[in-house]
Amino acid sequence: MTRILLHSAALLTVDRQDRVIDDGWLVIEDGRIADLGPASMRPGARGFDEVIDLSGHVLMPGLVNAHTHSAMILFRGHAEGQSLLTMDGWYNAIREPELAMVAEDMAPAVALSCAEMALSGTTTFCDQYFFAEEIAAAAATAGLRAVIAYGIVQLGDAARGTEELAKASAFVEGQRSADGRIIPWFGPHAPYVDNTEALLTEEVKVANRLGCGIHLHMACGPEDNELTLERYGTTASVALEKAGFFNGRIHAAHCLDLSDEDIAVFARAEAASVAHCASAGLRSGREAICPVVPLRETGVTVALGTDNVAANNAYDMVSEMRVAGLVASHREGRAQPVSSRELVRMATIEGARALGLDHEIGSLEIGKSADLVAIDISGPGYSNTPDLATLLVYSGSGRDTRHVFVAGEQLVRDRRLTRRPFGAIRSDYDAAYRAFWARVAAAKKAA
């Protein structure tokens, strides 16, 4: 039994009472939070395997990146001038080069993504992409907690859709990890644009049978609704509700173009959530902004995600909180309609809830898994404040993360990865990056 005492930190618990403990401590025992409290109740150092002084730090739940495509780090900087939230932009900048991908590209790409996430305070991420088995293996090697959604792209080919659903089912049945860190889901890319209504409804039925969720893109642009408006006179969300799609756990990314009626669909669903990717939305050039305030007012769970780092270019979830707060103010036309504490919740417990993991992670509470991060707030850019959440969101950076634990295992110690050196990860990635883009160039030349 391993026991660790973390002490002298400001605790952002993100619990039901949203408690902030200015000078707090926390005990990790066998991978779980065994106890926590204020300095006046702090236990002595005897009986602990390790005691870590966190003076000048905030200790909080690990951040949850609720939407990304980790292998797409290979595309960082390759989508300038393209809107990845349109079919043309996605196809031209991403889909065509993707055809040159091979399974061997995944491990080095995902390893670097996981390293960047861990080093900026993310302990859980939700991924949707091809080569799901390789991505799951790489995430497991990195030690992060991950929901891995098997990417399904049909593109009008019914036989392909059936085949992909069968492969996704086999993936879900075979990939549940014994330690609970890897959680397999289905990942249809988007409704109607490249997954038909028939396939989507079948995916829900199979997902419910297998006990997994569905992660997809929704309401990214007008073209998402073109077919259903022509066929039914309704938006895609309304049409899918009528077809029974929202009978499962549905986690939808982006959701920029939700009408009031669409919001009501999400509110009526038993387990529907939204991953708001504020930075990616702004970079896309879309005028629409995810209606976070109306969604939350109707009780819909809204989490935060970075999207891929071709659309965003960074995995810093602290920065993502700040951008989400700014765009909410812009959309609603008033100052801070989403408070700093709400933004912290969206990046932690709400992300956990969206993924069906809020019983296990997302807050500092006794009995939960010790997925937590310590962020150094003693350096430049930080100062005394009456509101720790505001300091973190609007002054902070994920790059100030100093320690990271997942299930009690310390993955980052003093800003260094513990499982594998960052230099080795970066070296392997650099070689994979060069090989991938050489393949893309060769394919273009051959065509």
TIGU-336352 format. One record per residue (C-alpha): residue number from 1; x, y, z; residue in one letter. Coordinates in steps of 0.25 Angstrom, whole numbers, plus 5000, padded with zeros to 4 digits. Last residue first. Example, Ala and Ser with C-alpha at 12.3 -4.5 7.8 and 13.67 -1.06 7.14 Angstrom:
// residues 2
<rec 2 <5055 4996 5029> 's'>
<rec 1 <5049 4982 5031> 'a'>
END
This chain:
// residues 447
<rec 447 <4995 5044 4764> 'a'>
<rec 446 <5009 5038 4767> 'a'>
<rec 445 <5014 5052 4771> 'k'>
<rec 444 <5003 5054 4781> 'k'>
<rec 443 <5005 5040 4787> 'a'>
<rec 442 <5020 5043 4788> 'a'>
<rec 441 <5017 5056 4795> 'a'>
<rec 440 <5008 5049 4805> 'v'>
<rec 439 <5019 5038 4807> 'r'>
<rec 438 <5029 5049 4810> 'a'>
<rec 437 <5019 5055 4819> 'w'>
<rec 436 <5018 5043 4827> 'f'>
<rec 435 <5033 5039 4828> 'a'>
<rec 434 <5037 5053 4832> 'r'>
<rec 433 <5026 5053 4843> 'y'>
<rec 432 <5030 5039 4848> 'a'>
<rec 431 <5045 5043 4849> 'a'>
<rec 430 <5041 5055 4857> 'd'>
<rec 429 <5032 5047 4866> 'y'>
<rec 428 <5043 5037 4870> 'd'>
<rec 427 <5052 5049 4874> 's'>
<rec 426 <5041 5056 4882> 'r'>
<rec 425 <5038 5044 4890> 'i'>
<rec 424 <5052 5042 4893> 'a'>
<rec 423 <5054 5056 4897> 'g'>
<rec 422 <5041 5055 4906> 'f'>
<rec 421 <5048 5045 4914> 'p'>
<rec 420 <5039 5032 4917> 'r'>
<rec 419 <5030 5028 4929> 'r'>
<rec 418 <5034 5039 4938> 't'>
<rec 417 <5031 5052 4930> 'l'>
<rec 416 <5038 5064 4935> 'r'>
<rec 415 <5031 5077 4940> 'r'>
<rec 414 <5036 5074 4954> 'd'>
<rec 413 <5030 5060 4954> 'r'>
<rec 412 <5020 5057 4943> 'v'>
<rec 411 <5013 5043 4942> 'l'>
<rec 410 <5012 5041 4957> 'q'>
<rec 409 <5003 5029 4958> 'e'>
<rec 408 <4992 5031 4968> 'g'>
<rec 407 <4981 5027 4958> 'a'>
<rec 406 <4987 5038 4949> 'v'>
<rec 405 <4996 5048 4956> 'f'>
<rec 404 <5002 5061 4950> 'v'>
<rec 403 <5013 5070 4956> 'h'>
<rec 402 <5019 5083 4951> 'r'>
<rec 401 <5008 5090 4942> 't'>
<rec 400 <5013 5104 4939> 'd'>
<rec 399 <5011 5101 4924> 'r'>
<rec 398 <4996 5099 4926> 'g'>
<rec 397 <4996 5114 4927> 's'>
<rec 396 <4990 5124 4937> 'g'>
<rec 395 <4985 5138 4937> 's'>
<rec 394 <4971 5138 4933> 'y'>
<rec 393 <4967 5124 4936> 'v'>
<rec 392 <4976 5121 4948> 'l'>
<rec 391 <4975 5135 4955> 'l'>
<rec 390 <4960 5134 4953> 't'>
<rec 389 <4959 5121 4959> 'a'>
<rec 388 <4967 5126 4971> 'l'>
<rec 387 <4958 5137 4974> 'd'>
<rec 386 <4962 5147 4985> 'p'>
<rec 385 <4976 5149 4978> 't'>
<rec 384 <4990 5150 4982> 'n'>
<rec 383 <4999 5150 4970> 's'>
<rec 382 <5002 5142 4957> 'y'>
<rec 381 <5008 5146 4944> 'g'>
<rec 380 <5022 5144 4948> 'p'>
<rec 379 <5024 5131 4957> 'g'>
<rec 378 <5017 5126 4970> 's'>
<rec 377 <5005 5119 4963> 'i'>
<rec 376 <5012 5106 4960> 'd'>
<rec 375 <5001 5096 4956> 'i'>
<rec 374 <4999 5083 4963> 'a'>
<rec 373 <4990 5073 4956> 'v'>
<rec 372 <4981 5062 4960> 'l'>
<rec 371 <4975 5048 4956> 'd'>
<rec 370 <4975 5041 4970> 'a'>
<rec 369 <4963 5033 4967> 's'>
<rec 368 <4951 5036 4975> 'k'>
<rec 367 <4949 5031 4989> 'g'>
<rec 366 <4950 5044 4997> 'i'>
<rec 365 <4947 5056 4987> 'e'>
<rec 364 <4956 5065 4979> 'l'>
<rec 363 <4948 5066 4966> 's'>
<rec 362 <4947 5061 4952> 'g'>
<rec 361 <4949 5046 4954> 'i'>
<rec 360 <4942 5033 4957> 'e'>
<rec 359 <4928 5036 4959> 'h'>
<rec 358 <4929 5047 4948> 'd'>
<rec 357 <4933 5037 4938> 'l'>
<rec 356 <4922 5036 4929> 'g'>
<rec 355 <4929 5043 4918> 'l'>
<rec 354 <4921 5056 4919> 'a'>
<rec 353 <4921 5055 4934> 'r'>
<rec 352 <4937 5055 4934> 'a'>
<rec 351 <4937 5067 4925> 'g'>
<rec 350 <4927 5074 4934> 'e'>
<rec 349 <4936 5070 4946> 'i'>
<rec 348 <4949 5076 4940> 't'>
<rec 347 <4949 5086 4929> 'a'>
<rec 346 <4935 5090 4930> 'm'>
<rec 345 <4936 5092 4945> 'r'>
<rec 344 <4948 5101 4943> 'v'>
<rec 343 <4940 5109 4934> 'l'>
<rec 342 <4928 5110 4944> 'e'>
<rec 341 <4938 5115 4954> 'r'>
<rec 340 <4943 5126 4945> 's'>
<rec 339 <4929 5130 4943> 's'>
<rec 338 <4921 5128 4930> 'v'>
<rec 337 <4913 5140 4926> 'p'>
<rec 336 <4926 5148 4928> 'q'>
<rec 335 <4923 5162 4924> 'a'>
<rec 334 <4911 5163 4914> 'r'>
<rec 333 <4908 5162 4899> 'g'>
<rec 332 <4904 5148 4900> 'e'>
<rec 331 <4913 5143 4889> 'r'>
<rec 330 <4925 5152 4892> 'h'>
<rec 329 <4924 5148 4907> 's'>
<rec 328 <4924 5134 4903> 'a'>
<rec 327 <4935 5136 4894> 'v'>
<rec 326 <4944 5141 4905> 'l'>
<rec 325 <4941 5130 4915> 'g'>
<rec 324 <4943 5119 4905> 'a'>
<rec 323 <4957 5126 4901> 'v'>
<rec 322 <4961 5126 4916> 'r'>
<rec 321 <4957 5111 4918> 'm'>
<rec 320 <4964 5107 4906> 'e'>
<rec 319 <4977 5114 4911> 's'>
<rec 318 <4976 5105 4923> 'v'>
<rec 317 <4973 5093 4914> 'm'>
<rec 316 <4987 5095 4907> 'd'>
<rec 315 <4987 5085 4896> 'y'>
<rec 314 <4992 5094 4885> 'a'>
<rec 313 <4991 5096 4870> 'n'>
<rec 312 <4976 5099 4870> 'n'>
<rec 311 <4970 5093 4857> 'a'>
<rec 310 <4983 5086 4853> 'a'>
<rec 309 <4985 5083 4868> 'v'>
<rec 308 <4972 5074 4868> 'n'>
<rec 307 <4960 5079 4876> 'd'>
<rec 306 <4964 5086 4889> 't'>
<rec 305 <4952 5081 4897> 'g'>
<rec 304 <4943 5087 4908> 'l'>
<rec 303 <4931 5081 4914> 'a'>
<rec 302 <4916 5085 4914> 'v'>
<rec 301 <4906 5077 4921> 't'>
<rec 300 <4892 5081 4917> 'v'>
<rec 299 <4883 5086 4928> 'g'>
<rec 298 <4875 5096 4921> 't'>
<rec 297 <4883 5108 4926> 'e'>
<rec 296 <4895 5100 4922> 'r'>
<rec 295 <4891 5100 4907> 'l'>
<rec 294 <4887 5114 4907> 'p'>
<rec 293 <4900 5119 4913> 'v'>
<rec 292 <4909 5110 4904> 'v'>
<rec 291 <4902 5114 4891> 'p'>
<rec 290 <4914 5109 4882> 'c'>
<rec 289 <4919 5121 4874> 'i'>
<rec 288 <4914 5124 4860> 'a'>
<rec 287 <4922 5134 4851> 'e'>
<rec 286 <4931 5122 4846> 'r'>
<rec 285 <4945 5126 4842> 'g'>
<rec 284 <4951 5112 4846> 's'>
<rec 283 <4961 5119 4856> 'r'>
<rec 282 <4949 5123 4865> 'l'>
<rec 281 <4943 5110 4866> 'g'>
<rec 280 <4956 5103 4868> 'a'>
<rec 279 <4959 5112 4880> 's'>
<rec 278 <4945 5110 4886> 'a'>
<rec 277 <4944 5095 4885> 'c'>
<rec 276 <4932 5092 4893> 'h'>
<rec 275 <4929 5078 4895> 'a'>
<rec 274 <4914 5076 4897> 'v'>
<rec 273 <4906 5066 4905> 's'>
<rec 272 <4895 5056 4903> 'a'>
<rec 271 <4891 5046 4914> 'a'>
<rec 270 <4876 5046 4916> 'e'>
<rec 269 <4873 5054 4904> 'a'>
<rec 268 <4862 5065 4907> 'r'>
<rec 267 <4873 5076 4909> 'a'>
<rec 266 <4880 5072 4896> 'f'>
<rec 265 <4867 5072 4888> 'v'>
<rec 264 <4863 5086 4894> 'a'>
<rec 263 <4877 5091 4890> 'i'>
<rec 262 <4873 5087 4876> 'd'>
<rec 261 <4860 5094 4877> 'e'>
<rec 260 <4867 5107 4881> 'd'>
<rec 259 <4876 5106 4869> 's'>
<rec 258 <4889 5099 4870> 'l'>
<rec 257 <4899 5104 4859> 'd'>
<rec 256 <4913 5103 4867> 'l'>
<rec 255 <4911 5089 4872> 'c'>
<rec 254 <4926 5087 4874> 'h'>
<rec 253 <4927 5073 4878> 'a'>
<rec 252 <4915 5064 4882> 'a'>
<rec 251 <4915 5053 4893> 'h'>
<rec 250 <4903 5044 4892> 'i'>
<rec 249 <4901 5034 4902> 'r'>
<rec 248 <4889 5026 4896> 'g'>
<rec 247 <4874 5029 4893> 'n'>
<rec 246 <4878 5042 4885> 'f'>
<rec 245 <4879 5034 4872> 'f'>
<rec 244 <4864 5030 4873> 'g'>
<rec 243 <4860 5034 4859> 'a'>
<rec 242 <4852 5045 4864> 'k'>
<rec 241 <4864 5050 4872> 'e'>
<rec 240 <4872 5049 4859> 'l'>
<rec 239 <4863 5058 4851> 'a'>
<rec 238 <4863 5069 4862> 'v'>
<rec 237 <4878 5069 4863> 's'>
<rec 236 <4880 5069 4848> 'a'>
<rec 235 <4871 5081 4846> 't'>
<rec 234 <4856 5080 4841> 't'>
<rec 233 <4849 5081 4828> 'g'>
<rec 232 <4849 5066 4827> 'y'>
<rec 231 <4856 5064 4814> 'r'>
<rec 230 <4862 5077 4810> 'e'>
<rec 229 <4864 5082 4824> 'l'>
<rec 228 <4870 5068 4827> 't'>
<rec 227 <4880 5069 4815> 'l'>
<rec 226 <4885 5083 4818> 'e'>
<rec 225 <4886 5082 4833> 'n'>
<rec 224 <4901 5078 4834> 'd'>
<rec 223 <4904 5087 4822> 'e'>
<rec 222 <4901 5099 4830> 'p'>
<rec 221 <4913 5097 4839> 'g'>
<rec 220 <4919 5090 4851> 'c'>
<rec 219 <4905 5085 4856> 'a'>
<rec 218 <4910 5072 4861> 'm'>
<rec 217 <4924 5064 4862> 'h'>
<rec 216 <4923 5051 4868> 'l'>
<rec 215 <4926 5043 4881> 'h'>
<rec 214 <4917 5031 4884> 'i'>
<rec 213 <4916 5024 4897> 'g'>
<rec 212 <4919 5009 4902> 'c'>
<rec 211 <4910 4999 4909> 'g'>
<rec 210 <4912 4988 4898> 'l'>
<rec 209 <4897 4987 4896> 'r'>
<rec 208 <4895 5002 4896> 'n'>
<rec 207 <4906 5004 4886> 'a'>
<rec 206 <4900 4994 4877> 'v'>
<rec 205 <4886 5001 4877> 'k'>
<rec 204 <4893 5015 4876> 'v'>
<rec 203 <4901 5010 4864> 'e'>
<rec 202 <4889 5005 4857> 'e'>
<rec 201 <4883 5019 4858> 't'>
<rec 200 <4895 5025 4852> 'l'>
<rec 199 <4896 5015 4841> 'l'>
<rec 198 <4881 5018 4837> 'a'>
<rec 197 <4883 5033 4838> 'e'>
<rec 196 <4895 5032 4829> 't'>
<rec 195 <4909 5035 4833> 'n'>
<rec 194 <4918 5045 4825> 'd'>
<rec 193 <4911 5058 4824> 'v'>
<rec 192 <4898 5052 4829> 'y'>
<rec 191 <4903 5051 4844> 'p'>
<rec 190 <4918 5053 4847> 'a'>
<rec 189 <4931 5045 4849> 'h'>
<rec 188 <4924 5033 4855> 'p'>
<rec 187 <4933 5030 4868> 'g'>
<rec 186 <4929 5018 4876> 'f'>
<rec 185 <4934 5016 4889> 'w'>
<rec 184 <4946 5009 4896> 'p'>
<rec 183 <4950 5013 4911> 'i'>
<rec 182 <4965 5012 4914> 'i'>
<rec 181 <4969 5016 4928> 'r'>
<rec 180 <4960 5005 4935> 'g'>
<rec 179 <4972 4997 4940> 'd'>
<rec 178 <4967 4985 4933> 'a'>
<rec 177 <4966 4992 4920> 's'>
<rec 176 <4954 4991 4911> 'r'>
<rec 175 <4960 4988 4897> 'q'>
<rec 174 <4954 4975 4892> 'g'>
<rec 173 <4939 4978 4892> 'e'>
<rec 172 <4940 4992 4888> 'v'>
<rec 171 <4949 4989 4877> 'f'>
<rec 170 <4941 4977 4872> 'a'>
<rec 169 <4929 4987 4871> 's'>
<rec 168 <4937 4997 4864> 'a'>
<rec 167 <4941 4987 4854> 'k'>
<rec 166 <4926 4982 4852> 'a'>
<rec 165 <4922 4997 4850> 'l'>
<rec 164 <4933 4999 4840> 'e'>
<rec 163 <4928 4988 4831> 'e'>
<rec 162 <4914 4992 4832> 't'>
<rec 161 <4918 5006 4828> 'g'>
<rec 160 <4927 5001 4817> 'r'>
<rec 159 <4915 4993 4811> 'a'>
<rec 158 <4906 5006 4811> 'a'>
<rec 157 <4917 5014 4804> 'd'>
<rec 156 <4912 5029 4804> 'g'>
<rec 155 <4924 5035 4811> 'l'>
<rec 154 <4924 5024 4823> 'q'>
<rec 153 <4934 5030 4832> 'v'>
<rec 152 <4935 5023 4846> 'i'>
<rec 151 <4946 5026 4856> 'g'>
<rec 150 <4947 5017 4868> 'y'>
<rec 149 <4945 5026 4880> 'a'>
<rec 148 <4956 5025 4890> 'i'>
<rec 147 <4952 5030 4904> 'v'>
<rec 146 <4966 5032 4911> 'a'>
<rec 145 <4972 5032 4924> 'r'>
<rec 144 <4987 5036 4923> 'l'>
<rec 143 <4998 5025 4925> 'g'>
<rec 142 <5007 5028 4913> 'a'>
<rec 141 <5007 5013 4909> 't'>
<rec 140 <4992 5013 4911> 'a'>
<rec 139 <4990 5025 4901> 'a'>
<rec 138 <5000 5018 4891> 'a'>
<rec 137 <4992 5005 4892> 'a'>
<rec 136 <4978 5012 4890> 'a'>
<rec 135 <4984 5020 4878> 'i'>
<rec 134 <4988 5007 4872> 'e'>
<rec 133 <4975 5000 4874> 'e'>
<rec 132 <4967 5013 4869> 'a'>
<rec 131 <4975 5013 4856> 'f'>
<rec 130 <4964 5024 4851> 'f'>
<rec 129 <4960 5035 4860> 'y'>
<rec 128 <4952 5040 4872> 'q'>
<rec 127 <4959 5043 4885> 'd'>
<rec 126 <4954 5048 4898> 'c'>
<rec 125 <4965 5052 4908> 'f'>
<rec 124 <4968 5050 4923> 't'>
<rec 123 <4980 5055 4931> 't'>
<rec 122 <4982 5068 4925> 't'>
<rec 121 <4991 5077 4933> 'g'>
<rec 120 <5000 5084 4922> 's'>
<rec 119 <5011 5074 4923> 'l'>
<rec 118 <5001 5062 4922> 'a'>
<rec 117 <4995 5068 4909> 'm'>
<rec 116 <5008 5070 4903> 'e'>
<rec 115 <5013 5056 4906> 'a'>
<rec 114 <5000 5050 4901> 'c'>
<rec 113 <5001 5058 4888> 's'>
<rec 112 <5016 5053 4887> 'l'>
<rec 111 <5012 5039 4889> 'a'>
<rec 110 <5000 5040 4880> 'v'>
<rec 109 <5009 5043 4868> 'a'>
<rec 108 <5020 5033 4872> 'p'>
<rec 107 <5010 5022 4873> 'a'>
<rec 106 <5001 5025 4862> 'm'>
<rec 105 <5010 5026 4850> 'd'>
<rec 104 <5013 5011 4850> 'e'>
<rec 103 <4998 5009 4846> 'a'>
<rec 102 <4999 5015 4833> 'v'>
<rec 101 <4995 5029 4828> 'm'>
<rec 100 <4996 5032 4813> 'a'>
<rec 99 <4980 5034 4812> 'l'>
<rec 98 <4981 5044 4823> 'e'>
<rec 97 <4987 5054 4813> 'p'>
<rec 96 <4974 5054 4805> 'e'>
<rec 95 <4965 5055 4818> 'r'>
<rec 94 <4973 5066 4825> 'i'>
<rec 93 <4974 5079 4817> 'a'>
<rec 92 <4966 5076 4805> 'n'>
<rec 91 <4955 5068 4812> 'y'>
<rec 90 <4954 5076 4824> 'w'>
<rec 89 <4953 5090 4817> 'g'>
<rec 88 <4943 5084 4807> 'd'>
<rec 87 <4934 5078 4817> 'm'>
<rec 86 <4934 5091 4826> 't'>
<rec 85 <4939 5091 4840> 'l'>
<rec 84 <4953 5090 4837> 'l'>
<rec 83 <4953 5104 4831> 's'>
<rec 82 <4966 5105 4823> 'q'>
<rec 81 <4976 5117 4822> 'g'>
<rec 80 <4986 5110 4831> 'e'>
<rec 79 <4983 5095 4831> 'a'>
<rec 78 <4998 5089 4831> 'h'>
<rec 77 <5002 5096 4844> 'g'>
<rec 76 <5000 5083 4852> 'r'>
<rec 75 <4996 5072 4843> 'f'>
<rec 74 <5004 5061 4850> 'l'>
<rec 73 <4998 5065 4863> 'i'>
<rec 72 <4986 5058 4856> 'm'>
<rec 71 <4989 5046 4864> 'a'>
<rec 70 <4983 5052 4876> 's'>
<rec 69 <4969 5055 4870> 'h'>
<rec 68 <4963 5063 4881> 't'>
<rec 67 <4950 5065 4889> 'h'>
<rec 66 <4947 5065 4904> 'a'>
<rec 65 <4961 5069 4909> 'n'>
<rec 64 <4959 5067 4924> 'v'>
<rec 63 <4968 5074 4933> 'l'>
<rec 62 <4973 5067 4946> 'g'>
<rec 61 <4966 5071 4958> 'p'>
<rec 60 <4973 5082 4966> 'm'>
<rec 59 <4985 5086 4974> 'l'>
<rec 58 <4989 5100 4973> 'v'>
<rec 57 <5004 5103 4976> 'h'>
<rec 56 <5012 5113 4984> 'g'>
<rec 55 <5015 5103 4995> 's'>
<rec 54 <5013 5089 4989> 'l'>
<rec 53 <5022 5081 4999> 'd'>
<rec 52 <5022 5066 4995> 'i'>
<rec 51 <5023 5055 5005> 'v'>
<rec 50 <5026 5041 5001> 'e'>
<rec 49 <5024 5027 5006> 'd'>
<rec 48 <5015 5032 5017> 'f'>
<rec 47 <5015 5026 5031> 'g'>
<rec 46 <5021 5038 5038> 'r'>
<rec 45 <5019 5052 5032> 'a'>
<rec 44 <5008 5057 5042> 'g'>
<rec 43 <4994 5059 5038> 'p'>
<rec 42 <4988 5072 5034> 'r'>
<rec 41 <4976 5076 5041> 'm'>
<rec 40 <4979 5091 5044> 's'>
<rec 39 <4985 5092 5030> 'a'>
<rec 38 <4971 5090 5023> 'p'>
<rec 37 <4966 5076 5018> 'g'>
<rec 36 <4968 5064 5010> 'l'>
<rec 35 <4967 5049 5011> 'd'>
<rec 34 <4968 5036 5004> 'a'>
<rec 33 <4968 5040 4989> 'i'>
<rec 32 <4971 5028 4982> 'r'>
<rec 31 <4983 5021 4975> 'g'>
<rec 30 <4986 5012 4987> 'd'>
<rec 29 <4986 5023 4996> 'e'>
<rec 28 <4987 5038 4992> 'i'>
<rec 27 <4986 5048 5004> 'v'>
<rec 26 <4982 5063 5001> 'l'>
<rec 25 <4986 5076 5008> 'w'>
<rec 24 <4981 5090 5009> 'g'>
<rec 23 <4985 5104 5011> 'd'>
<rec 22 <4975 5112 5003> 'd'>
<rec 21 <4964 5101 5003> 'i'>
<rec 20 <4954 5105 4992> 'v'>
<rec 19 <4941 5098 4993> 'r'>
<rec 18 <4932 5096 4980> 'd'>
<rec 17 <4921 5091 4989> 'q'>
<rec 16 <4918 5079 4980> 'r'>
<rec 15 <4933 5077 4979> 'd'>
<rec 14 <4942 5085 4969> 'v'>
<rec 13 <4953 5083 4980> 't'>
<rec 12 <4962 5095 4976> 'l'>
<rec 11 <4972 5093 4987> 'l'>
<rec 10 <4983 5104 4990> 'a'>
<rec 9 <4995 5095 4994> 'a'>
<rec 8 <5003 5093 5007> 's'>
<rec 7 <5002 5078 5006> 'h'>
<rec 6 <5003 5066 4997> 'l'>
<rec 5 <5004 5053 5005> 'l'>
<rec 4 <5006 5040 4998> 'i'>
<rec 3 <5003 5026 5003> 'r'>
<rec 2 <5006 5013 4995> 't'>
<rec 1 <5000 5000 5000> 'm'>
END
